[in-house]
């Protein structure tokens, strides 16, 4: 194999458009982050409610 063949193979490999692109990964990551942030928000509200119940019982 010559050096020119290597460069041709590397160029062809770099131009492949198979699989996911970085933009698609960014969209997936954004959706996952939004779901996690929403879940954490609900979790914080639930924990706060339970702690307030415990505080009311203690101060009762």
PyMOL Python script that loads the backbone (N, CA, C, O; Angstrom):
from pymol import cmd

cmd.read_pdbstr("""\
ATOM      1  N   UNK A   1       0.831  -1.178   0.000  1.00  0.00           N
ATOM      2  CA  UNK A   1       0.000   0.000   0.000  1.00  0.00           C
ATOM      3  C   UNK A   1       0.875   1.240   0.000  1.00  0.00           C
ATOM      4  O   UNK A   1       1.850   1.330   0.746  1.00  0.00           O
ATOM      5  N   UNK A   2       0.524   2.172  -0.825  1.00  0.00           N
ATOM      6  CA  UNK A   2       1.308   3.396  -0.907  1.00  0.00           C
ATOM      7  C   UNK A   2       0.754   4.441   0.063  1.00  0.00           C
ATOM      8  O   UNK A   2      -0.329   4.287   0.626  1.00  0.00           O
ATOM      9  N   UNK A   3       1.514   5.477   0.231  1.00  0.00           N
ATOM     10  CA  UNK A   3       1.094   6.572   1.106  1.00  0.00           C
ATOM     11  C   UNK A   3      -0.177   7.230   0.572  1.00  0.00           C
ATOM     12  O   UNK A   3      -1.044   7.652   1.337  1.00  0.00           O
ATOM     13  N   UNK A   4      -0.268   7.308  -0.750  1.00  0.00           N
ATOM     14  CA  UNK A   4      -1.460   7.906  -1.360  1.00  0.00           C
ATOM     15  C   UNK A   4      -2.707   7.080  -1.043  1.00  0.00           C
ATOM     16  O   UNK A   4      -3.776   7.640  -0.802  1.00  0.00           O
ATOM     17  N   UNK A   5      -2.578   5.765  -1.042  1.00  0.00           N
ATOM     18  CA  UNK A   5      -3.709   4.908  -0.695  1.00  0.00           C
ATOM     19  C   UNK A   5      -4.141   5.103   0.757  1.00  0.00           C
ATOM     20  O   UNK A   5      -5.332   5.087   1.066  1.00  0.00           O
ATOM     21  N   UNK A   6      -3.172   5.286   1.636  1.00  0.00           N
ATOM     22  CA  UNK A   6      -3.502   5.540   3.035  1.00  0.00           C
ATOM     23  C   UNK A   6      -4.303   6.835   3.176  1.00  0.00           C
ATOM     24  O   UNK A   6      -5.309   6.870   3.885  1.00  0.00           O
ATOM     25  N   UNK A   7      -3.861   7.888   2.509  1.00  0.00           N
ATOM     26  CA  UNK A   7      -4.574   9.160   2.584  1.00  0.00           C
ATOM     27  C   UNK A   7      -5.971   9.035   1.993  1.00  0.00           C
ATOM     28  O   UNK A   7      -6.909   9.647   2.504  1.00  0.00           O
ATOM     29  N   UNK A   8      -6.126   8.266   0.943  1.00  0.00           N
ATOM     30  CA  UNK A   8      -7.444   8.053   0.339  1.00  0.00           C
ATOM     31  C   UNK A   8      -8.361   7.315   1.315  1.00  0.00           C
ATOM     32  O   UNK A   8      -9.534   7.663   1.455  1.00  0.00           O
ATOM     33  N   UNK A   9      -7.828   6.307   1.980  1.00  0.00           N
ATOM     34  CA  UNK A   9      -8.630   5.570   2.962  1.00  0.00           C
ATOM     35  C   UNK A   9      -9.025   6.447   4.143  1.00  0.00           C
ATOM     36  O   UNK A   9     -10.167   6.395   4.601  1.00  0.00           O
ATOM     37  N   UNK A  10      -8.095   7.245   4.634  1.00  0.00           N
ATOM     38  CA  UNK A  10      -8.384   8.137   5.762  1.00  0.00           C
ATOM     39  C   UNK A  10      -9.425   9.174   5.361  1.00  0.00           C
ATOM     40  O   UNK A  10     -10.336   9.474   6.133  1.00  0.00           O
ATOM     41  N   UNK A  11      -9.292   9.717   4.168  1.00  0.00           N
ATOM     42  CA  UNK A  11     -10.250  10.707   3.679  1.00  0.00           C
ATOM     43  C   UNK A  11     -11.643  10.087   3.547  1.00  0.00           C
ATOM     44  O   UNK A  11     -12.630  10.715   3.929  1.00  0.00           O
ATOM     45  N   UNK A  12     -11.738   8.887   3.024  1.00  0.00           N
ATOM     46  CA  UNK A  12     -13.024   8.213   2.876  1.00  0.00           C
ATOM     47  C   UNK A  12     -13.628   7.916   4.247  1.00  0.00           C
ATOM     48  O   UNK A  12     -14.837   8.048   4.433  1.00  0.00           O
ATOM     49  N   UNK A  13     -12.803   7.520   5.197  1.00  0.00           N
ATOM     50  CA  UNK A  13     -13.289   7.245   6.548  1.00  0.00           C
ATOM     51  C   UNK A  13     -13.820   8.513   7.216  1.00  0.00           C
ATOM     52  O   UNK A  13     -14.832   8.471   7.917  1.00  0.00           O
ATOM     53  N   UNK A  14     -13.144   9.631   6.999  1.00  0.00           N
ATOM     54  CA  UNK A  14     -13.558  10.898   7.608  1.00  0.00           C
ATOM     55  C   UNK A  14     -14.863  11.415   7.009  1.00  0.00           C
ATOM     56  O   UNK A  14     -15.598  12.142   7.678  1.00  0.00           O
ATOM     57  N   UNK A  15     -15.160  11.059   5.782  1.00  0.00           N
ATOM     58  CA  UNK A  15     -16.365  11.556   5.117  1.00  0.00           C
ATOM     59  C   UNK A  15     -17.583  10.660   5.317  1.00  0.00           C
ATOM     60  O   UNK A  15     -18.666  10.986   4.831  1.00  0.00           O
ATOM     61  N   UNK A  16     -17.433   9.546   6.018  1.00  0.00           N
ATOM     62  CA  UNK A  16     -18.581   8.665   6.252  1.00  0.00           C
ATOM     63  C   UNK A  16     -19.648   9.397   7.037  1.00  0.00           C
ATOM     64  O   UNK A  16     -19.339  10.191   7.925  1.00  0.00           O
ATOM     65  N   UNK A  17     -20.891   9.136   6.716  1.00  0.00           N
ATOM     66  CA  UNK A  17     -21.999   9.777   7.416  1.00  0.00           C
ATOM     67  C   UNK A  17     -22.886   8.730   8.077  1.00  0.00           C
ATOM     68  O   UNK A  17     -24.113   8.831   8.038  1.00  0.00           O
ATOM     69  N   UNK A  18     -22.271   7.744   8.671  1.00  0.00           N
ATOM     70  CA  UNK A  18     -23.013   6.709   9.366  1.00  0.00           C
ATOM     71  C   UNK A  18     -23.074   7.046  10.846  1.00  0.00           C
ATOM     72  O   UNK A  18     -22.195   7.726  11.376  1.00  0.00           O
ATOM     73  N   UNK A  19     -24.104   6.572  11.497  1.00  0.00           N
ATOM     74  CA  UNK A  19     -24.215   6.776  12.937  1.00  0.00           C
ATOM     75  C   UNK A  19     -24.742   8.148  13.276  1.00  0.00           C
ATOM     76  O   UNK A  19     -25.202   8.888  12.407  1.00  0.00           O
ATOM     77  N   UNK A  20     -24.668   8.479  14.554  1.00  0.00           N
ATOM     78  CA  UNK A  20     -25.200   9.744  15.021  1.00  0.00           C
ATOM     79  C   UNK A  20     -24.160  10.852  14.919  1.00  0.00           C
ATOM     80  O   UNK A  20     -22.962  10.631  15.096  1.00  0.00           O
ATOM     81  N   UNK A  21     -24.647  12.029  14.633  1.00  0.00           N
ATOM     82  CA  UNK A  21     -23.762  13.190  14.573  1.00  0.00           C
ATOM     83  C   UNK A  21     -23.731  13.864  15.941  1.00  0.00           C
ATOM     84  O   UNK A  21     -24.490  13.504  16.840  1.00  0.00           O
ATOM     85  N   UNK A  22     -22.867  14.819  16.081  1.00  0.00           N
ATOM     86  CA  UNK A  22     -22.757  15.532  17.352  1.00  0.00           C
ATOM     87  C   UNK A  22     -24.041  16.286  17.670  1.00  0.00           C
ATOM     88  O   UNK A  22     -24.405  16.406  18.840  1.00  0.00           O
ATOM     89  N   UNK A  23     -24.734  16.796  16.659  1.00  0.00           N
ATOM     90  CA  UNK A  23     -25.991  17.511  16.903  1.00  0.00           C
ATOM     91  C   UNK A  23     -27.038  16.570  17.495  1.00  0.00           C
ATOM     92  O   UNK A  23     -27.786  16.957  18.393  1.00  0.00           O
ATOM     93  N   UNK A  24     -27.090  15.352  17.000  1.00  0.00           N
ATOM     94  CA  UNK A  24     -28.043  14.388  17.543  1.00  0.00           C
ATOM     95  C   UNK A  24     -27.687  14.022  18.979  1.00  0.00           C
ATOM     96  O   UNK A  24     -28.577  13.864  19.815  1.00  0.00           O
ATOM     97  N   UNK A  25     -26.416  13.889  19.268  1.00  0.00           N
ATOM     98  CA  UNK A  25     -26.003  13.631  20.644  1.00  0.00           C
ATOM     99  C   UNK A  25     -26.390  14.803  21.548  1.00  0.00           C
ATOM    100  O   UNK A  25     -26.816  14.586  22.682  1.00  0.00           O
ATOM    101  N   UNK A  26     -26.250  16.023  21.070  1.00  0.00           N
ATOM    102  CA  UNK A  26     -26.613  17.201  21.860  1.00  0.00           C
ATOM    103  C   UNK A  26     -28.102  17.221  22.163  1.00  0.00           C
ATOM    104  O   UNK A  26     -28.501  17.557  23.278  1.00  0.00           O
ATOM    105  N   UNK A  27     -28.924  16.867  21.196  1.00  0.00           N
ATOM    106  CA  UNK A  27     -30.370  16.836  21.415  1.00  0.00           C
ATOM    107  C   UNK A  27     -30.724  15.780  22.456  1.00  0.00           C
ATOM    108  O   UNK A  27     -31.520  16.042  23.357  1.00  0.00           O
ATOM    109  N   UNK A  28     -30.148  14.608  22.341  1.00  0.00           N
ATOM    110  CA  UNK A  28     -30.417  13.537  23.302  1.00  0.00           C
ATOM    111  C   UNK A  28     -29.962  13.950  24.699  1.00  0.00           C
ATOM    112  O   UNK A  28     -30.676  13.728  25.677  1.00  0.00           O
ATOM    113  N   UNK A  29     -28.784  14.544  24.794  1.00  0.00           N
ATOM    114  CA  UNK A  29     -28.273  14.989  26.088  1.00  0.00           C
ATOM    115  C   UNK A  29     -29.168  16.067  26.699  1.00  0.00           C
ATOM    116  O   UNK A  29     -29.383  16.074  27.911  1.00  0.00           O
ATOM    117  N   UNK A  30     -29.688  16.972  25.881  1.00  0.00           N
ATOM    118  CA  UNK A  30     -30.572  18.025  26.374  1.00  0.00           C
ATOM    119  C   UNK A  30     -31.868  17.434  26.920  1.00  0.00           C
ATOM    120  O   UNK A  30     -32.349  17.856  27.972  1.00  0.00           O
ATOM    121  N   UNK A  31     -32.428  16.473  26.221  1.00  0.00           N
ATOM    122  CA  UNK A  31     -33.668  15.835  26.687  1.00  0.00           C
ATOM    123  C   UNK A  31     -33.431  15.095  27.999  1.00  0.00           C
ATOM    124  O   UNK A  31     -34.240  15.189  28.922  1.00  0.00           O
ATOM    125  N   UNK A  32     -32.336  14.368  28.081  1.00  0.00           N
ATOM    126  CA  UNK A  32     -32.019  13.642  29.314  1.00  0.00           C
ATOM    127  C   UNK A  32     -31.812  14.620  30.471  1.00  0.00           C
ATOM    128  O   UNK A  32     -32.291  14.379  31.579  1.00  0.00           O
ATOM    129  N   UNK A  33     -31.107  15.716  30.220  1.00  0.00           N
ATOM    130  CA  UNK A  33     -30.867  16.707  31.268  1.00  0.00           C
ATOM    131  C   UNK A  33     -32.181  17.326  31.744  1.00  0.00           C
ATOM    132  O   UNK A  33     -32.361  17.541  32.943  1.00  0.00           O
ATOM    133  N   UNK A  34     -33.095  17.613  30.822  1.00  0.00           N
ATOM    134  CA  UNK A  34     -34.390  18.194  31.198  1.00  0.00           C
ATOM    135  C   UNK A  34     -35.189  17.218  32.066  1.00  0.00           C
ATOM    136  O   UNK A  34     -35.816  17.631  33.041  1.00  0.00           O
ATOM    137  N   UNK A  35     -35.171  15.942  31.724  1.00  0.00           N
ATOM    138  CA  UNK A  35     -35.888  14.936  32.514  1.00  0.00           C
ATOM    139  C   UNK A  35     -35.285  14.824  33.910  1.00  0.00           C
ATOM    140  O   UNK A  35     -36.018  14.748  34.896  1.00  0.00           O
ATOM    141  N   UNK A  36     -33.973  14.813  34.000  1.00  0.00           N
ATOM    142  CA  UNK A  36     -33.308  14.698  35.303  1.00  0.00           C
ATOM    143  C   UNK A  36     -33.601  15.920  36.173  1.00  0.00           C
ATOM    144  O   UNK A  36     -33.878  15.780  37.364  1.00  0.00           O
ATOM    145  N   UNK A  37     -33.542  17.106  35.590  1.00  0.00           N
ATOM    146  CA  UNK A  37     -33.805  18.334  36.355  1.00  0.00           C
ATOM    147  C   UNK A  37     -35.250  18.349  36.848  1.00  0.00           C
ATOM    148  O   UNK A  37     -35.509  18.735  37.988  1.00  0.00           O
ATOM    149  N   UNK A  38     -36.187  17.936  36.006  1.00  0.00           N
ATOM    150  CA  UNK A  38     -37.595  17.880  36.413  1.00  0.00           C
ATOM    151  C   UNK A  38     -37.797  16.867  37.539  1.00  0.00           C
ATOM    152  O   UNK A  38     -38.506  17.145  38.506  1.00  0.00           O
ATOM    153  N   UNK A  39     -37.177  15.701  37.414  1.00  0.00           N
ATOM    154  CA  UNK A  39     -37.296  14.681  38.455  1.00  0.00           C
ATOM    155  C   UNK A  39     -36.711  15.177  39.773  1.00  0.00           C
ATOM    156  O   UNK A  39     -37.283  14.941  40.837  1.00  0.00           O
ATOM    157  N   UNK A  40     -35.585  15.856  39.706  1.00  0.00           N
ATOM    158  CA  UNK A  40     -34.986  16.397  40.933  1.00  0.00           C
ATOM    159  C   UNK A  40     -35.879  17.461  41.558  1.00  0.00           C
ATOM    160  O   UNK A  40     -35.965  17.553  42.783  1.00  0.00           O
ATOM    161  N   UNK A  41     -36.535  18.253  40.743  1.00  0.00           N
ATOM    162  CA  UNK A  41     -37.460  19.261  41.268  1.00  0.00           C
ATOM    163  C   UNK A  41     -38.598  18.622  42.047  1.00  0.00           C
ATOM    164  O   UNK A  41     -38.937  19.075  43.140  1.00  0.00           O
ATOM    165  N   UNK A  42     -39.198  17.556  41.483  1.00  0.00           N
ATOM    166  CA  UNK A  42     -40.259  16.850  42.196  1.00  0.00           C
ATOM    167  C   UNK A  42     -39.741  16.186  43.463  1.00  0.00           C
ATOM    168  O   UNK A  42     -40.435  16.154  44.479  1.00  0.00           O
ATOM    169  N   UNK A  43     -38.543  15.664  43.407  1.00  0.00           N
ATOM    170  CA  UNK A  43     -37.948  15.017  44.575  1.00  0.00           C
ATOM    171  C   UNK A  43     -37.706  16.026  45.688  1.00  0.00           C
ATOM    172  O   UNK A  43     -37.940  15.723  46.858  1.00  0.00           O
ATOM    173  N   UNK A  44     -37.247  17.203  45.346  1.00  0.00           N
ATOM    174  CA  UNK A  44     -37.014  18.249  46.346  1.00  0.00           C
ATOM    175  C   UNK A  44     -38.332  18.633  47.011  1.00  0.00           C
ATOM    176  O   UNK A  44     -38.384  18.809  48.229  1.00  0.00           O
ATOM    177  N   UNK A  45     -39.394  18.763  46.222  1.00  0.00           N
ATOM    178  CA  UNK A  45     -40.695  19.114  46.796  1.00  0.00           C
ATOM    179  C   UNK A  45     -41.196  18.016  47.746  1.00  0.00           C
ATOM    180  O   UNK A  45     -41.745  18.312  48.808  1.00  0.00           O
ATOM    181  N   UNK A  46     -41.006  16.771  47.363  1.00  0.00           N
ATOM    182  CA  UNK A  46     -41.449  15.662  48.208  1.00  0.00           C
ATOM    183  C   UNK A  46     -40.659  15.614  49.512  1.00  0.00           C
ATOM    184  O   UNK A  46     -41.236  15.424  50.582  1.00  0.00           O
ATOM    185  N   UNK A  47     -39.359  15.784  49.428  1.00  0.00           N
ATOM    186  CA  UNK A  47     -38.527  15.746  50.636  1.00  0.00           C
ATOM    187  C   UNK A  47     -38.862  16.915  51.550  1.00  0.00           C
ATOM    188  O   UNK A  47     -38.933  16.752  52.768  1.00  0.00           O
ATOM    189  N   UNK A  48     -39.068  18.086  50.972  1.00  0.00           N
ATOM    190  CA  UNK A  48     -39.415  19.259  51.771  1.00  0.00           C
ATOM    191  C   UNK A  48     -40.735  19.039  52.498  1.00  0.00           C
ATOM    192  O   UNK A  48     -40.867  19.394  53.669  1.00  0.00           O
ATOM    193  N   UNK A  49     -41.702  18.462  51.818  1.00  0.00           N
ATOM    194  CA  UNK A  49     -42.992  18.180  52.452  1.00  0.00           C
ATOM    195  C   UNK A  49     -42.853  17.216  53.605  1.00  0.00           C
ATOM    196  O   UNK A  49     -43.460  17.420  54.657  1.00  0.00           O
ATOM    197  N   UNK A  50     -42.065  16.167  53.432  1.00  0.00           N
ATOM    198  CA  UNK A  50     -41.850  15.200  54.518  1.00  0.00           C
ATOM    199  C   UNK A  50     -41.128  15.838  55.702  1.00  0.00           C
ATOM    200  O   UNK A  50     -41.484  15.590  56.853  1.00  0.00           O
ATOM    201  N   UNK A  51     -40.124  16.651  55.426  1.00  0.00           N
ATOM    202  CA  UNK A  51     -39.402  17.311  56.523  1.00  0.00           C
ATOM    203  C   UNK A  51     -40.290  18.280  57.255  1.00  0.00           C
ATOM    204  O   UNK A  51     -40.186  18.407  58.475  1.00  0.00           O
ATOM    205  N   UNK A  52     -41.166  18.972  56.546  1.00  0.00           N
ATOM    206  CA  UNK A  52     -42.113  19.878  57.211  1.00  0.00           C
ATOM    207  C   UNK A  52     -43.075  19.089  58.106  1.00  0.00           C
ATOM    208  O   UNK A  52     -43.424  19.552  59.193  1.00  0.00           O
ATOM    209  N   UNK A  53     -43.507  17.907  57.662  1.00  0.00           N
ATOM    210  CA  UNK A  53     -44.385  17.051  58.483  1.00  0.00           C
ATOM    211  C   UNK A  53     -43.675  16.617  59.760  1.00  0.00           C
ATOM    212  O   UNK A  53     -44.251  16.654  60.848  1.00  0.00           O
ATOM    213  N   UNK A  54     -42.430  16.210  59.617  1.00  0.00           N
ATOM    214  CA  UNK A  54     -41.651  15.789  60.781  1.00  0.00           C
ATOM    215  C   UNK A  54     -41.439  16.950  61.735  1.00  0.00           C
ATOM    216  O   UNK A  54     -41.536  16.782  62.950  1.00  0.00           O
ATOM    217  N   UNK A  55     -41.152  18.120  61.199  1.00  0.00           N
ATOM    218  CA  UNK A  55     -40.949  19.312  62.027  1.00  0.00           C
ATOM    219  C   UNK A  55     -42.225  19.654  62.786  1.00  0.00           C
ATOM    220  O   UNK A  55     -42.162  20.019  63.961  1.00  0.00           O
ATOM    221  N   UNK A  56     -43.377  19.544  62.138  1.00  0.00           N
ATOM    222  CA  UNK A  56     -44.635  19.825  62.798  1.00  0.00           C
ATOM    223  C   UNK A  56     -44.901  18.844  63.932  1.00  0.00           C
ATOM    224  O   UNK A  56     -45.402  19.241  64.984  1.00  0.00           O
ATOM    225  N   UNK A  57     -44.572  17.562  63.735  1.00  0.00           N
ATOM    226  CA  UNK A  57     -44.764  16.548  64.770  1.00  0.00           C
ATOM    227  C   UNK A  57     -43.839  16.821  65.954  1.00  0.00           C
ATOM    228  O   UNK A  57     -44.255  16.706  67.107  1.00  0.00           O
ATOM    229  N   UNK A  58     -42.606  17.178  65.677  1.00  0.00           N
ATOM    230  CA  UNK A  58     -41.640  17.437  66.748  1.00  0.00           C
ATOM    231  C   UNK A  58     -42.046  18.670  67.549  1.00  0.00           C
ATOM    232  O   UNK A  58     -42.001  18.658  68.779  1.00  0.00           O
ATOM    233  N   UNK A  59     -42.450  19.751  66.840  1.00  0.00           N
ATOM    234  CA  UNK A  59     -42.810  20.992  67.515  1.00  0.00           C
ATOM    235  C   UNK A  59     -44.219  20.912  68.114  1.00  0.00           C
ATOM    236  O   UNK A  59     -44.577  21.708  68.982  1.00  0.00           O
ATOM    237  N   UNK A  60     -45.006  19.951  67.646  1.00  0.00           N
ATOM    238  CA  UNK A  60     -46.368  19.684  67.964  1.00  0.00           C
ATOM    239  C   UNK A  60     -47.015  20.152  69.122  1.00  0.00           C
ATOM    240  O   UNK A  60     -48.198  19.876  69.323  1.00  0.00           O
TER     241      UNK A  60
END
""", "prot")
cmd.dss("prot")
cmd.show_as("cartoon", "prot")
cmd.util.cbc("prot")
cmd.orient("prot")
